Amino acid sequence: MKRFVLRIRDADRAMFRTIFRVKWTPLTPIMRAFTVAGRAGALWGAFAFLGYLTTGLESYNLLVPWIAVAVSWVIAEGAKFLFNRARPFIRDTEIAPLIKTPSSSSFPSGHSATAGAGAITLSAIYPTFAPALILSGFLVALSRIYLGVHYPFDVLAGVLIGTATAAVVLVLA
């Protein structure tokens, strides 16, 4: 079992290095913008609020995404204390992140958790905008690796937390 875990860890690190090395000057400010917008689910909260205003102040359209995003963020941030994984730039001093470095644990990604929850709940409410919402969620999650602050499995775990949270909230709503 230990060998299996070490292989997964090594694959995660190799994927990180591959993604982090890909730098395209026009893409970097876009990735920074998506990371900033995705902080604590702000992007999804803003989308939900705009939708709420434009659809006749229906509370469902506001509360479902807000609750899903908030719960996914709490779960992801709480899980960081359980796993306490060092971020890539701490483990490897050759990594120079392209944004201000977070001080919390790396696993799971809170940005990715809220991106999953926000993109899915908002896509369910506004299916016409689903492609743009899913793309935005993908870019928030990918930005975390591209900018050097999360490993791919951190992001995957965050997306899974967000997706599961969104599914539960949508079913219960």
N, CA, C and O of each residue as an XYZ file, in Angstrom:
692
protein
N       0.817     -1.189      0.000
C       0.000      0.000      0.000
C       0.872      1.269      0.000
O       0.567      2.249     -0.679
N       1.955      1.221      0.776
C       2.832      2.385      0.853
C       3.421      2.706     -0.522
O       3.545      3.875     -0.887
N       3.784      1.666     -1.286
C       4.318      1.876     -2.631
C       3.300      2.570     -3.521
O       3.639      3.467     -4.293
N       2.052      2.145     -3.404
C       0.976      2.732     -4.201
C       0.817      4.215     -3.883
O       0.692      5.043     -4.784
N       0.824      4.535     -2.608
C       0.689      5.925     -2.178
C       1.867      6.757     -2.688
O       1.680      7.885     -3.143
N       3.062      6.210     -2.613
C       4.244      6.926     -3.112
C       4.180      7.136     -4.625
O       4.613      8.174     -5.125
N       3.650      6.170     -5.346
C       3.497      6.335     -6.800
C       2.504      7.448     -7.118
O       2.736      8.258     -8.016
N       1.413      7.483     -6.386
C       0.422      8.543     -6.594
C       1.050      9.900     -6.297
O       0.887     10.844     -7.071
N       1.766     10.001     -5.182
C       2.428     11.257     -4.827
C       3.408     11.687     -5.907
O       3.447     12.856     -6.291
N       4.201     10.735     -6.398
C       5.183     11.051     -7.441
C       4.501     11.471     -8.744
O       4.977     12.381     -9.424
N       3.403     10.823     -9.094
C       2.652     11.192    -10.300
C       2.075     12.596    -10.149
O       2.086     13.385    -11.094
N       1.575     12.897     -8.968
C       1.022     14.224     -8.687
C       2.098     15.294     -8.849
O       1.859     16.332     -9.467
N       3.252     15.047     -8.308
C       4.359     16.008     -8.421
C       4.821     16.157     -9.865
O       5.132     17.265    -10.304
N       4.867     15.057    -10.606
C       5.281     15.115    -12.013
C       4.263     15.907    -12.832
O       4.646     16.715    -13.678
N       2.976     15.683    -12.589
C       1.949     16.458    -13.295
C       2.060     17.939    -12.952
O       1.914     18.799    -13.820
N       2.320     18.227    -11.682
C       2.492     19.622    -11.282
C       3.620     20.278    -12.070
O       3.445     21.353    -12.643
N       4.776     19.625    -12.092
C       5.932     20.201    -12.790
C       5.626     20.428    -14.276
O       6.031     21.440    -14.849
N       4.920     19.494    -14.886
C       4.568     19.628    -16.303
C       3.666     20.835    -16.527
O       3.909     21.631    -17.433
N       2.632     20.975    -15.713
C       1.700     22.090    -15.867
C       2.370     23.407    -15.495
O       2.192     24.409    -16.188
N       3.135     23.416    -14.413
C       3.761     24.658    -13.948
C       4.778     25.191    -14.952
O       4.956     26.404    -15.069
N       5.442     24.301    -15.673
C       6.447     24.733    -16.651
C       5.833     25.423    -17.861
O       6.500     26.210    -18.534
N       4.568     25.135    -18.139
C       3.901     25.732    -19.305
C       3.547     27.165    -18.956
O       2.606     27.418    -18.203
N       4.290     28.080    -19.495
C       4.020     29.496    -19.239
C       3.879     30.212    -20.573
O       4.757     30.155    -21.434
N       2.759     30.880    -20.713
C       2.480     31.667    -21.899
C       2.119     33.050    -21.398
O       1.122     33.212    -20.694
N       2.903     34.035    -21.744
C       2.781     35.380    -21.190
C       1.351     35.926    -21.206
O       0.919     36.473    -20.191
N       0.588     35.807    -22.308
C      -0.785     36.339    -22.281
C      -1.714     35.585    -21.323
O      -2.725     36.133    -20.882
N      -1.376     34.333    -20.999
C      -2.239     33.526    -20.128
C      -2.046     33.852    -18.645
O      -2.983     33.711    -17.859
N      -0.870     34.275    -18.263
C      -0.576     34.506    -16.844
C      -1.508     35.528    -16.189
O      -2.018     35.237    -15.107
N      -1.766     36.701    -16.770
C      -2.699     37.623    -16.108
C      -4.132     37.078    -16.040
O      -4.879     37.392    -15.113
N      -4.503     36.265    -17.025
C      -5.840     35.652    -16.996
C      -5.934     34.685    -15.823
O      -6.931     34.670    -15.101
N      -4.899     33.884    -15.638
C      -4.883     32.929    -14.527
C      -4.873     33.660    -13.176
O      -5.543     33.242    -12.231
N      -4.125     34.727    -13.100
C      -4.123     35.517    -11.862
C      -5.520     36.079    -11.586
O      -5.991     36.062    -10.449
N      -6.169     36.571    -12.626
C      -7.515     37.144    -12.462
C      -8.506     36.084    -11.992
O      -9.338     36.359    -11.127
N      -8.430     34.885    -12.545
C      -9.353     33.828    -12.119
C      -9.067     33.384    -10.689
O      -9.996     33.064     -9.947
N      -7.805     33.360    -10.294
C      -7.492     33.019     -8.903
C      -8.021     34.081     -7.946
O      -8.603     33.752     -6.912
N      -7.822     35.341     -8.283
C      -8.312     36.425     -7.420
C      -9.836     36.390     -7.352
O     -10.413     36.504     -6.270
N     -10.484     36.234     -8.492
C     -11.956     36.195     -8.530
C     -12.510     34.988     -7.785
O     -13.607     35.045     -7.230
N     -11.751     33.895     -7.775
C     -12.218     32.679     -7.123
C     -11.963     32.612     -5.631
O     -12.376     31.651     -4.982
N     -11.298     33.602     -5.074
C     -10.974     33.592     -3.641
C     -12.247     33.541     -2.802
O     -13.126     34.393     -2.933
N     -12.332     32.537     -1.946
C     -13.465     32.332     -1.021
C     -14.807     32.304     -1.755
O     -15.841     32.634     -1.174
N     -14.790     31.911     -3.030
C     -16.030     31.783     -3.783
C     -16.638     33.088     -4.246
O     -17.814     33.123     -4.610
N     -15.870     34.162     -4.240
C     -16.402     35.492     -4.586
C     -17.012     35.527     -5.982
O     -18.070     36.126     -6.172
N     -16.372     34.902     -6.953
C     -16.873     34.890     -8.323
C     -18.275     34.288     -8.381
O     -19.160     34.822     -9.049
N     -18.469     33.181     -7.682
C     -19.749     32.463     -7.714
C     -20.821     33.224     -6.940
O     -21.989     33.243     -7.328
N     -20.414     33.839     -5.860
C     -21.360     34.665     -5.106
C     -21.844     35.847     -5.925
O     -23.022     36.203     -5.881
N     -20.931     36.454     -6.673
C     -21.294     37.591     -7.519
C     -22.219     37.151     -8.656
O     -23.210     37.822     -8.947
N     -21.896     36.022     -9.300
C     -22.772     35.499    -10.350
C     -24.167     35.216     -9.794
O     -25.173     35.563    -10.413
N     -24.217     34.588     -8.633
C     -25.513     34.251     -8.024
C     -26.301     35.519     -7.720
O     -27.510     35.570     -7.946
N     -25.626     36.534     -7.212
C     -26.314     37.786     -6.881
C     -26.843     38.476     -8.138
O     -27.963     38.988     -8.139
N     -26.050     38.491     -9.197
C     -26.507     39.084    -10.458
C     -27.709     38.321    -11.012
O     -28.670     38.921    -11.493
N     -27.644     37.004    -10.938
C     -28.772     36.196    -11.385
C     -30.012     36.457    -10.560
O     -31.119     36.541    -11.092
N     -29.825     36.582     -9.281
C     -30.926     36.884     -8.356
C     -31.579     38.209     -8.734
O     -32.805     38.312     -8.764
N     -30.772     39.211     -9.020
C     -31.308     40.529     -9.387
C     -32.042     40.506    -10.724
O     -33.052     41.188    -10.898
N     -31.527     39.717    -11.666
C     -32.104     39.728    -13.017
C     -33.250     38.736    -13.212
O     -33.909     38.761    -14.252
N     -33.498     37.873    -12.243
C     -34.580     36.879    -12.391
C     -35.726     37.130    -11.424
O     -36.431     36.197    -11.040
N     -35.913     38.351    -11.040
C     -37.068     38.674    -10.208
C     -36.901     38.400     -8.732
O     -37.881     38.134     -8.035
N     -35.675     38.460     -8.246
C     -35.380     38.302     -6.813
C     -35.873     36.968     -6.248
O     -36.418     36.913     -5.146
N     -35.675     35.899     -7.014
C     -36.037     34.557     -6.534
C     -34.948     34.067     -5.587
O     -33.797     33.895     -5.987
N     -35.319     33.844     -4.335
C     -34.334     33.491     -3.319
C     -33.603     32.182     -3.622
O     -32.433     32.038     -3.267
N     -34.265     31.238     -4.266
C     -33.634     29.970     -4.649
C     -32.376     30.232     -5.478
O     -31.337     29.607     -5.261
N     -32.481     31.161     -6.428
C     -31.364     31.456     -7.332
C     -30.164     32.066     -6.616
O     -29.047     32.042     -7.132
N     -30.398     32.602     -5.450
C     -29.320     33.191     -4.659
C     -28.820     32.215     -3.600
O     -27.614     32.017     -3.449
N     -29.741     31.613     -2.877
C     -29.356     30.797     -1.726
C     -28.713     29.469     -2.093
O     -27.771     29.043     -1.424
N     -29.192     28.805     -3.133
C     -28.615     27.505     -3.495
C     -27.122     27.632     -3.819
O     -26.316     26.907     -3.235
N     -26.730     28.527     -4.726
C     -25.277     28.647     -4.972
C     -24.507     29.141     -3.753
O     -23.417     28.643     -3.471
N     -25.052     30.106     -3.032
C     -24.334     30.618     -1.860
C     -24.114     29.531     -0.822
O     -23.022     29.412     -0.267
N     -25.142     28.740     -0.557
C     -25.012     27.674      0.442
C     -24.001     26.633     -0.033
O     -23.136     26.215      0.737
N     -24.101     26.214     -1.285
C     -23.170     25.207     -1.810
C     -21.725     25.699     -1.749
O     -20.826     24.958     -1.353
N     -21.512     26.944     -2.141
C     -20.159     27.503     -2.121
C     -19.646     27.607     -0.680
O     -18.508     27.233     -0.397
N     -20.471     28.105      0.212
C     -20.047     28.257      1.612
C     -19.734     26.911      2.251
O     -18.717     26.769      2.931
N     -20.591     25.932      2.042
C     -20.373     24.612      2.647
C     -19.127     23.958      2.053
O     -18.331     23.370      2.785
N     -18.950     24.054      0.745
C     -17.761     23.438      0.133
C     -16.481     24.111      0.636
O     -15.467     23.445      0.844
N     -16.530     25.421      0.829
C     -15.357     26.124      1.339
C     -15.034     25.673      2.768
O     -13.873     25.434      3.099
N     -16.053     25.561      3.599
C     -15.842     25.130      4.988
C     -15.263     23.708      5.022
O     -14.343     23.424      5.789
N     -15.803     22.831      4.194
C     -15.296     21.449      4.159
C     -13.838     21.428      3.703
O     -13.003     20.768      4.321
N     -13.533     22.142      2.631
C     -12.157     22.149      2.111
C     -11.181     22.755      3.115
O     -10.106     22.206      3.357
N     -11.560     23.877      3.689
C     -10.664     24.517      4.652
C     -10.494     23.659      5.907
O      -9.403     23.604      6.474
N     -11.551     22.998      6.337
C     -11.449     22.094      7.484
C     -10.554     20.902      7.190
O      -9.789     20.462      8.048
N     -10.653     20.383      5.969
C      -9.841     19.228      5.586
C      -8.350     19.565      5.545
O      -7.508     18.688      5.739
N      -8.029     20.813      5.295
C      -6.618     21.216      5.268
C      -5.924     20.896      6.592
O      -4.745     20.546      6.611
N      -6.661     21.018      7.695
C      -6.074     20.731      9.003
C      -5.816     19.240      9.185
O      -4.894     18.848      9.899
N      -6.627     18.415      8.544
C      -6.447     16.967      8.657
C      -5.238     16.479      7.864
O      -4.519     15.586      8.311
N      -5.015     17.064      6.692
C      -3.975     16.558      5.803
C      -2.663     17.314      5.916
O      -1.595     16.716      5.788
N      -2.723     18.614      6.154
C      -1.529     19.427      6.376
C      -0.422     19.167      5.343
O       0.737     18.961      5.704
N      -0.787     19.178      4.082
C       0.181     18.949      3.004
C       0.894     20.250      2.650
O       0.266     21.299      2.501
N       2.207     20.164      2.521
C       2.998     21.342      2.152
C       2.703     21.737      0.706
O       2.515     20.882     -0.159
N       2.667     23.019      0.465
C       2.442     23.523     -0.891
C       3.684     23.275     -1.746
O       4.782     23.095     -1.219
N       3.505     23.265     -3.071
C       4.639     22.945     -3.953
C       5.865     23.832     -3.744
O       6.993     23.340     -3.778
N       5.663     25.116     -3.532
C       6.791     26.034     -3.391
C       7.507     25.866     -2.051
O       8.640     26.325     -1.902
N       6.881     25.230     -1.094
C       7.541     24.956      0.192
C       8.382     23.690      0.071
O       9.504     23.625      0.573
N       7.834     22.701     -0.593
C       8.533     21.440     -0.766
C       9.719     21.574     -1.727
O      10.768     20.963     -1.520
N       9.542     22.377     -2.774
C      10.569     22.529     -3.801
C      10.905     24.016     -3.932
O      10.114     24.790     -4.470
N      12.059     24.404     -3.448
C      12.431     25.823     -3.436
C      12.714     26.382     -4.833
O      12.899     27.589     -4.981
N      12.751     25.526     -5.857
C      12.924     26.012     -7.225
C      11.606     26.538     -7.810
O      11.603     27.181     -8.859
N      10.509     26.267     -7.137
C       9.204     26.741     -7.594
C       9.031     28.180     -7.110
O       9.110     28.460     -5.913
N       8.795     29.077     -8.050
C       8.545     30.477     -7.717
C       7.101     30.797     -8.110
O       6.819     31.055     -9.280
N       6.190     30.780     -7.140
C       4.786     31.042     -7.455
C       4.604     32.406     -8.117
O       5.375     33.339     -7.891
N       3.573     32.490     -8.930
C       3.311     33.712     -9.683
C       2.294     34.614     -8.996
O       1.829     35.588     -9.588
N       1.944     34.297     -7.753
C       1.028     35.113     -6.951
C       1.521     35.126     -5.516
O       2.461     34.416     -5.157
N       0.870     35.946     -4.704
C       1.171     35.953     -3.274
C       0.888     34.549     -2.734
O      -0.146     33.949     -3.027
N       1.820     34.051     -1.951
C       1.704     32.661     -1.511
C       0.786     32.515     -0.307
O       0.901     33.252      0.672
N      -0.132     31.547     -0.393
C      -1.021     31.276      0.739
C      -0.241     30.617      1.886
O       0.786     29.974      1.663
N      -0.735     30.784      3.084
C      -0.053     30.197      4.238
C      -0.712     28.900      4.700
O      -0.149     28.184      5.528
N      -1.886     28.591      4.181
C      -2.593     27.382      4.609
C      -2.021     26.145      3.920
O      -1.181     26.236      3.025
N      -2.497     25.008      4.360
C      -2.109     23.729      3.788
C      -2.569     23.636      2.334
O      -3.468     24.362      1.912
N      -1.956     22.753      1.589
C      -2.231     22.639      0.157
C      -3.433     21.764     -0.184
O      -4.120     22.016     -1.174
N      -3.691     20.747      0.619
C      -4.724     19.754      0.279
C      -5.912     19.857      1.203
O      -5.762     19.816      2.424
N      -7.100     19.992      0.626
C      -7.497     20.181     -0.766
C      -7.556     21.664     -1.116
O      -7.401     22.523     -0.248
N      -7.777     21.952     -2.377
C      -7.851     23.344     -2.835
C      -9.226     23.928     -2.538
O     -10.240     23.436     -3.033
N      -9.252     24.976     -1.732
C     -10.507     25.666     -1.430
C     -11.061     26.391     -2.646
O     -12.273     26.406     -2.861
N     -10.181     26.996     -3.445
C     -10.608     27.649     -4.684
C     -11.342     26.653     -5.585
O     -12.389     26.964     -6.154
N     -10.775     25.455     -5.702
C     -11.364     24.439     -6.578
C     -12.673     23.905     -6.016
O     -13.592     23.596     -6.775
N     -12.767     23.796     -4.708
C     -14.015     23.340     -4.092
C     -15.141     24.328     -4.365
O     -16.239     23.929     -4.753
N     -14.877     25.608     -4.165
C     -15.924     26.602     -4.406
C     -16.212     26.732     -5.901
O     -17.347     27.011     -6.288
N     -15.199     26.533     -6.743
C     -15.416     26.583     -8.192
C     -16.336     25.452     -8.631
O     -17.247     25.661     -9.432
N     -16.100     24.259     -8.106
C     -16.976     23.128     -8.441
C     -18.400     23.369     -7.976
O     -19.348     23.171     -8.735
N     -18.551     23.795     -6.732
C     -19.887     24.033     -6.179
C     -20.597     25.164     -6.908
O     -21.777     25.046     -7.238
N     -19.891     26.253     -7.159
C     -20.501     27.401     -7.818
C     -20.863     27.121     -9.260
O     -21.971     27.430     -9.698
N     -19.933     26.538    -10.003
C     -20.184     26.279    -11.425
C     -21.341     25.297    -11.611
O     -22.160     25.464    -12.515
N     -21.407     24.295    -10.775
C     -22.464     23.286    -10.943
C     -23.826     23.817    -10.525
O     -24.802     23.646    -11.256
N     -23.913     24.454     -9.369
C     -25.228     24.955     -8.942
C     -25.730     26.045     -9.874
O     -26.910     26.063    -10.226
N     -24.861     26.941    -10.273
C     -25.280     28.007    -11.181
C     -25.638     27.456    -12.563
O     -26.546     27.971    -13.214
N     -24.939     26.420    -13.014
C     -25.279     25.789    -14.294
C     -26.639     25.113    -14.233
O     -27.378     25.106    -15.217
N     -26.968     24.546    -13.083
C     -28.290     23.921    -12.923
C     -29.398     24.973    -12.945
O     -30.482     24.727    -13.474
N     -29.126     26.127    -12.379
C     -30.125     27.201    -12.319
C     -30.212     27.949    -13.646
O     -31.302     28.320    -14.083
N     -29.071     28.168    -14.285
C     -29.001     28.928    -15.538
C     -28.329     28.072    -16.621
O     -27.186     28.343    -16.990
N     -29.011     27.055    -17.130
C     -28.379     26.131    -18.082
C     -27.850     26.805    -19.350
O     -26.913     26.298    -19.967
N     -28.422     27.917    -19.739
C     -27.937     28.637    -20.919
C     -26.491     29.077    -20.738
O     -25.727     29.122    -21.702
N     -26.118     29.401    -19.511
C     -24.774     29.897    -19.221
C     -23.817     28.798    -18.747
O     -22.675     29.074    -18.380
N     -24.295     27.553    -18.760
C     -23.483     26.446    -18.243
C     -22.100     26.357    -18.893
O     -21.120     26.187    -18.167
N     -21.966     26.461    -20.213
C     -20.615     26.359    -20.782
C     -19.648     27.417    -20.227
O     -18.501     27.102    -19.911
N     -20.102     28.645    -20.112
C     -19.240     29.713    -19.582
C     -18.945     29.492    -18.104
O     -17.830     29.750    -17.649
N     -19.922     29.020    -17.359
C     -19.725     28.777    -15.929
C     -18.757     27.627    -15.691
O     -17.878     27.718    -14.835
N     -18.916     26.551    -16.443
C     -18.012     25.397    -16.301
C     -16.594     25.785    -16.723
O     -15.625     25.399    -16.069
N     -16.470     26.544    -17.814
C     -15.146     27.018    -18.238
C     -14.523     27.900    -17.161
O     -13.332     27.779    -16.874
N     -15.309     28.775    -16.571
C     -14.798     29.636    -15.493
C     -14.330     28.803    -14.307
O     -13.276     29.075    -13.732
N     -15.108     27.792    -13.943
C     -14.711     26.902    -12.845
C     -13.429     26.167    -13.160
O     -12.557     26.029    -12.303
N     -13.313     25.693    -14.390
C     -12.104     25.007    -14.817
C     -10.899     25.937    -14.731
O      -9.834     25.527    -14.268
N     -11.055     27.175    -15.169
C      -9.944     28.133    -15.140
C      -9.546     28.511    -13.715
O      -8.360     28.687    -13.434
N     -10.515     28.637    -12.819
C     -10.176     28.903    -11.415
C      -9.327     27.749    -10.879
O      -8.285     27.968    -10.260
N      -9.784     26.516    -11.125
C      -9.063     25.346    -10.618
C      -7.675     25.225    -11.252
O      -6.685     25.023    -10.549
N      -7.604     25.349    -12.573
C      -6.318     25.233    -13.263
C      -5.348     26.335    -12.852
O      -4.138     26.114    -12.794
N      -5.876     27.513    -12.571
C      -5.006     28.629    -12.185
C      -4.188     28.314    -10.942
O      -3.073     28.811    -10.791
N      -4.724     27.506    -10.064
C      -4.026     27.179     -8.827
C      -2.749     26.382     -9.089
O      -1.752     26.551     -8.388
N      -2.784     25.516    -10.099
C      -1.595     24.749    -10.477
C      -0.665     25.635    -11.299
O       0.536     25.708    -11.038
N      -1.233     26.300    -12.287
C      -0.458     27.155    -13.192
C       0.348     28.195    -12.418
O       1.493     28.484    -12.765
N      -0.253     28.754    -11.370
C       0.415     29.809    -10.597
C       1.372     29.262     -9.537
O       2.101     30.029     -8.907
N       1.374     27.943     -9.336
C       2.363     27.312     -8.479
C       1.995     27.146     -7.024
O       2.882     27.014     -6.180
N       0.698     27.150     -6.699
C       0.319     27.066     -5.283
C      -0.423     25.779     -4.899
O      -0.721     25.569     -3.723
N      -0.723     24.920     -5.877
C      -1.394     23.644     -5.591
C      -0.902     22.562     -6.534
O      -0.521     22.827     -7.674
N      -0.919     21.342     -6.030
C      -0.685     20.161     -6.847
C      -1.997     19.777     -7.537
O      -3.074     20.146     -7.067
N      -1.913     19.032     -8.657
C      -3.135     18.609     -9.344
C      -4.110     17.830     -8.465
O      -5.319     18.035     -8.572
N      -3.622     16.949     -7.606
C      -4.545     16.181     -6.769
C      -5.215     17.057     -5.714
O      -6.315     16.735     -5.265
N      -4.584     18.149     -5.310
C      -5.227     19.122     -4.413
C      -6.453     19.707     -5.110
O      -7.529     19.839     -4.527
N      -6.246     20.050     -6.375
C      -7.305     20.654     -7.182
C      -8.407     19.636     -7.444
O      -9.590     19.956     -7.326
N      -8.030     18.422     -7.795
C      -9.019     17.370     -8.045
C      -9.858     17.113     -6.798
O     -11.081     16.999     -6.886
N      -9.219     17.021     -5.651
C      -9.955     16.808     -4.404
C     -10.910     17.967     -4.134
O     -12.046     17.751     -3.712
N     -10.455     19.190     -4.375
C     -11.322     20.350     -4.195
C     -12.529     20.304     -5.108
O     -13.650     20.562     -4.671
N     -12.309     19.978     -6.378
C     -13.422     19.883     -7.331
C     -14.401     18.794     -6.892
O     -15.614     18.979     -6.991
N     -13.893     17.675     -6.416
C     -14.775     16.602     -5.943
C     -15.597     17.043     -4.733
O     -16.781     16.719     -4.634
N     -14.982     17.768     -3.827
C     -15.724     18.303     -2.673
C     -16.817     19.244     -3.153
O     -17.960     19.147     -2.705
N     -16.479     20.148     -4.055
C     -17.451     21.097     -4.576
C     -18.576     20.431     -5.332
O     -19.737     20.817     -5.196
N     -18.237     19.423     -6.137
C     -19.241     18.705     -6.917
C     -20.201     17.948     -5.991
O     -21.417     17.999     -6.175
N     -19.654     17.258     -5.012
C     -20.504     16.511     -4.078
C     -21.391     17.458     -3.274
O     -22.571     17.179     -3.065
N     -20.835     18.554     -2.832
C     -21.607     19.543     -2.073
C     -22.725     20.114     -2.934
O     -23.859     20.237     -2.471
N     -22.424     20.462     -4.166
C     -23.438     21.000     -5.074
C     -24.559     19.998     -5.292
O     -25.735     20.361     -5.288
N     -24.192     18.733     -5.484
C     -25.211     17.708     -5.700
C     -26.137     17.585     -4.498
O     -27.355     17.503     -4.658
N     -25.574     17.571     -3.305
C     -26.381     17.450     -2.094
C     -27.297     18.676     -1.928
O     -28.487     18.538     -1.642
N     -26.739     19.842     -2.107
C     -27.536     21.064     -1.942
C     -28.671     21.115     -2.976
O     -29.800     21.479     -2.645
N     -28.366     20.748     -4.226
C     -29.402     20.774     -5.265
C     -30.504     19.754     -4.967
O     -31.682     20.034     -5.191
N     -30.135     18.589     -4.471
C     -31.134     17.568     -4.127
C     -32.001     18.034     -2.963
O     -33.220     17.865     -2.983
N     -31.373     18.617     -1.956
C     -32.121     19.066     -0.771
C     -32.953     20.329     -1.011
O     -33.922     20.591     -0.299
N     -32.565     21.096     -2.011
C     -33.286     22.344     -2.288
C     -34.565     22.017     -3.019
O     -35.332     22.920     -3.354
